[in-house]
Amino acid sequence: MAQRQIGNQRVRICKYDTVIVGSGAAGMNCAKKLYEFLDGKGVKDAATKIAIVTRGLSLGASRMSGSDKQTYYKMGTSPDVADSAESFAASLTAAGCCHGDLALTEAIGSLRGFYNLVEAGVPFPHDSMGTYIGYKTDHDPYERATSAGPKTSKFMSECLEKIVRRYGIGIFDHKEAVEFLTTGDGENKRIIGIVTIDCKSLCKDDSGINVFYCDNIVLAAGGPGELYETSVYPHGQVGIHGLAFKAGLAAENLTESQFGLASTKFRWNVSGTYMQVIPRIFSTDANGCDEREFLASFFPSMSKMATDIFLKGYQWPFDPQRIENLQSSLIDILVFNENQKGRRVFMDFLHNPIGGDGMSEFKIEDLEPEALNYLKATGAMQKLPIERLEYMNRPAIDIYKEHDIDLYTEPLEISVCSQHNNGGFAINRWWESNIKRTFVIGEMAGSHGIKRPGGSALNAGQVGATRAAEYIANVYSGDITEDLVDESQIKKTIERISKLNNANSDLIPQQVILQIQHRMTAFGGHIRKLQNAEKALADTIELQKKIQNNGLKIVEPMDIIPAIQAEHLAFASIAYLKAVVELLKAGSGSRGSHLVLNDDGIEIHPDVKDPDTGKPLKFKQENKDLRNSILRIEFTESRGQFECLTVPVRQTSKERKAFEPAWTDYREGKIYN
Ligand SMILES: Cc1cc2nc3c(=O)[nH]c(=O)nc-3n(C[C@H](O)[C@H](O)[C@H](O)COP(=O)(O)OP(=O)(O)OC[C@H]3O[C@@H](n4cnc5c(N)ncnc54)[C@H](O)[C@@H]3O)c2cc1C
């Protein structure tokens, strides 16, 4: 890296054809595929043209997150059940607000992405004939899901990293993204680089500033995990949504986040077998005393209550359409209801569910057929949940043991947590954003609709990575020769960073982040109300202005990192809350994974209370008319504000050419037009 003195700072500068921000499963695969496409085209030293820049190789959802058997959703591989890309795409678009072309592309690219991982060494199980056996996941009508165990996405990113390293691609670790460098306006706008701070070299004498110039940039920095207080995203998954908005990227479906039950001491989803073994679920007061079987009074029978707990396994995300008539998402609501009262909720694998007055004792034979047949078929008829879990999925116990939680001796604290954003930055069918040469892949990309089958996030990340790499290699691989280094622009960034540092400010970075997280969980989370969201939006805009005007109090050099994060998380949360407000104003109702409260709505139960009023909580049903359009949001620099518009859902391409004309299009590169 070349060094330059800019102002009073030493700045390290380098230039790559393509910079990939983020080193999760998506970013790693993009680097791998880009190398292979370039190498295949005869580009010499392809590795030297690519760089991965990341705040933490060991961070992010791919490396740190999972569940009982973390799911990868792919086209069916059963020897006797036929599947098709159109049918797969129909599952992705089923609940609406999902672009048909993206869904079909994800379907078509699915097996290619899957076998790329198999070849990379991800241990997806197969039988003696080589069949990759599937199972059913949430919002999945077939058995398209597979898994390499609780740590599927970790294995994916690790196996891909090995290949990336073998190819000799540079990985720049510990680089916190600070700002994108841009040129031009409107159609001509380009991101030409990213400024980062090296957290390792940051000290009194070194600001740690690095600038990575590039012709193409791929944003693979994951979901906005640190936006939420009650969250199962791994700690430190900050994301770069605020920076991307500031650079001019448009986003879609931001409102469609997923929420569900997860353990909080060690952040992990309690889906699949954790629920299918039917543990006892109980609550305590804040000190862990006064145990109560809080679910019991809401259910007419033990059989119904226990079956609902079982169903949470593959109906994992909180789903407002699964509350009425004692369906499984009633459990999420009741857990939330307990938490609202200041009580803590636990899963206890040492006991079967305990009923209330007049309820019979738990008997596995009394379960409703769906649960009973599954447990019989898998041979999981042991007496206790822990025995059933040990029998069905030993690694699901081990993962907690690795994090000092012993399910054989202690209960597991859970909450309804934020887990994934189905929305993200707007992309076309090559995963290119509204800014040319800027691609968005993985969870940062907004390719999903209101609901998605479990496991389709990992599939979308792999397909998007391949698509972006293919496009870059075939369309944008020529070097831009002009010298892009513009010292005045870097100087402005340095000035902005030092302006952020104000010893007299009353804003402490960590406290500001906590404030943002609390507001997002309370008002932009799985329970929403227009007045609350409007107030939260106004308060966040106020906070952002205060940060701009007064800066943040930085005591140690390292505090600059949370200060930068606080600034862009505040900006990102304005976008999220604004989208929530606009969708509520459009009359959306409860959909996807969130509930919209409304005085005229449907009452769940007299004892499930609205936290604001203490009256029975009532929710508004989904307005299905909105399923064919998507809420898009963009920061308009000239007006200094976020603006929303509604765009129609793009339809699935029906273009099916005969082989010869398709071959000509391919040879002549017309497929990239
Ligand atoms: C508990 C849990 C369970 C899940 N289970 C499933 C499942 O079963 N199936 C499924 O399909 N999906 C699942 N998901 C979602 C899926 O794991 C993620 O969407 C996916 O791993 C995201 O991959 P990614 O490569 O886009 O981003 P990540 O893996 O999150 O990587 C982001 C990268 O960006 C870097 N980065 C972040 N912020 C910055 C910054 N400010 N500056 C520089 N670098 C930055 C990080 O260090 C990291 O390298 C689950 C998620 C969670 C949280």
The ligand as a Tripos MOL2 file, in Angstrom:
@<TRIPOS>MOLECULE
LIG
   53    58     1     0     0
SMALL
NO_CHARGES

@<TRIPOS>ATOM
      1 C1        -29.2080  -16.6270   14.1900 C.3       1 LIG1
      2 C2        -29.3000  -16.6380   12.7020 C.ar      1 LIG1
      3 C3        -29.6740  -17.8050   12.0480 C.ar      1 LIG1
      4 C4        -29.7710  -17.8150   10.6600 C.ar      1 LIG1
      5 N1        -30.1490  -18.9570   10.0330 N.ar      1 LIG1
      6 C5        -30.2470  -18.9700    8.6900 C.ar      1 LIG1
      7 C6        -30.5950  -20.1610    8.0020 C.ar      1 LIG1
      8 O1        -30.8340  -21.2110    8.6090 O.2       1 LIG1
      9 N2        -30.6750  -20.1110    6.6480 N.ar      1 LIG1
     10 C7        -30.4350  -18.9770    5.9320 C.ar      1 LIG1
     11 O2        -30.5200  -18.9950    4.7040 O.2       1 LIG1
     12 N3        -30.0910  -17.8370    6.5730 N.ar      1 LIG1
     13 C8        -29.9810  -17.8180    7.9090 C.ar      1 LIG1
     14 N4        -29.6220  -16.6620    8.5400 N.ar      1 LIG1
     15 C9        -29.2880  -15.4890    7.7190 C.3       1 LIG1
     16 C10       -27.8930  -15.6730    7.0960 C.3       1 LIG1
     17 O3        -27.0390  -16.3100    8.0230 O.3       1 LIG1
     18 C11       -27.3060  -14.3420    6.7110 C.3       1 LIG1
     19 O4        -28.2390  -13.6040    5.9630 O.3       1 LIG1
     20 C12       -26.0470  -14.5350    5.8650 C.3       1 LIG1
     21 O5        -25.1100  -15.3390    6.5450 O.3       1 LIG1
     22 C13       -25.4500  -13.1930    5.5320 C.3       1 LIG1
     23 O6        -24.2800  -13.4070    4.7950 O.3       1 LIG1
     24 P1        -23.5100  -12.1640    4.1930 P.3       1 LIG1
     25 O7        -22.2900  -12.7130    3.5530 O.co2     1 LIG1
     26 O8        -24.4270  -11.3380    3.4010 O.co2     1 LIG1
     27 O9        -23.1310  -11.2690    5.4770 O.3       1 LIG1
     28 P2        -22.3700  -11.6430    6.8150 P.3       1 LIG1
     29 O10       -22.0570  -13.0670    6.9140 O.co2     1 LIG1
     30 O11       -23.1590  -11.0310    7.9200 O.co2     1 LIG1
     31 O12       -21.0080  -10.8890    6.6660 O.3       1 LIG1
     32 C14       -20.9090   -9.4930    6.7410 C.3       1 LIG1
     33 C15       -19.4670   -9.1170    6.5650 C.3       1 LIG1
     34 O13       -19.3600   -7.7020    6.4950 O.3       1 LIG1
     35 C16       -18.4280   -7.2310    7.4460 C.3       1 LIG1
     36 N5        -18.8850   -5.9270    7.9340 N.ar      1 LIG1
     37 C17       -20.0190   -5.6600    8.6050 C.ar      1 LIG1
     38 N6        -20.0810   -4.3630    8.9390 N.ar      1 LIG1
     39 C18       -18.9600   -3.8090    8.4530 C.ar      1 LIG1
     40 C19       -18.4260   -2.4960    8.5050 C.ar      1 LIG1
     41 N7        -19.0770   -1.5060    9.1290 N.pl3     1 LIG1
     42 N8        -17.2210   -2.2650    7.9310 N.ar      1 LIG1
     43 C20       -16.5420   -3.2620    7.2990 C.ar      1 LIG1
     44 N9        -16.9890   -4.5190    7.2370 N.ar      1 LIG1
     45 C21       -18.1920   -4.7860    7.8030 C.ar      1 LIG1
     46 C22       -18.4350   -8.2950    8.5280 C.3       1 LIG1
     47 O14       -17.2420   -8.2780    9.2800 O.3       1 LIG1
     48 C23       -18.5900   -9.5680    7.7140 C.3       1 LIG1
     49 O15       -17.3520   -9.9880    7.1970 O.3       1 LIG1
     50 C24       -29.5050  -16.6310    9.9200 C.ar      1 LIG1
     51 C25       -29.1170  -15.4710   10.5840 C.ar      1 LIG1
     52 C26       -29.0080  -15.4730   11.9530 C.ar      1 LIG1
     53 C27       -28.5990  -14.2050   12.6270 C.3       1 LIG1
@<TRIPOS>BOND
     1     1     2 1
     2     2     3 ar
     3     2    52 ar
     4     3     4 ar
     5     4     5 ar
     6     4    50 ar
     7     5     6 ar
     8     6     7 ar
     9     6    13 1
    10     7     8 2
    11     7     9 ar
    12     9    10 ar
    13    10    11 2
    14    10    12 ar
    15    12    13 ar
    16    13    14 ar
    17    14    15 1
    18    14    50 ar
    19    15    16 1
    20    16    17 1
    21    16    18 1
    22    18    19 1
    23    18    20 1
    24    20    21 1
    25    20    22 1
    26    22    23 1
    27    23    24 1
    28    24    25 2
    29    24    26 1
    30    24    27 1
    31    27    28 1
    32    28    29 2
    33    28    30 1
    34    28    31 1
    35    31    32 1
    36    32    33 1
    37    33    34 1
    38    33    48 1
    39    34    35 1
    40    35    36 1
    41    35    46 1
    42    36    37 ar
    43    36    45 ar
    44    37    38 ar
    45    38    39 ar
    46    39    40 ar
    47    39    45 ar
    48    40    41 1
    49    40    42 ar
    50    42    43 ar
    51    43    44 ar
    52    44    45 ar
    53    46    47 1
    54    46    48 1
    55    48    49 1
    56    50    51 ar
    57    51    52 ar
    58    52    53 1
@<TRIPOS>SUBSTRUCTURE
     1 LIG1         1 GROUP 0 **** ****
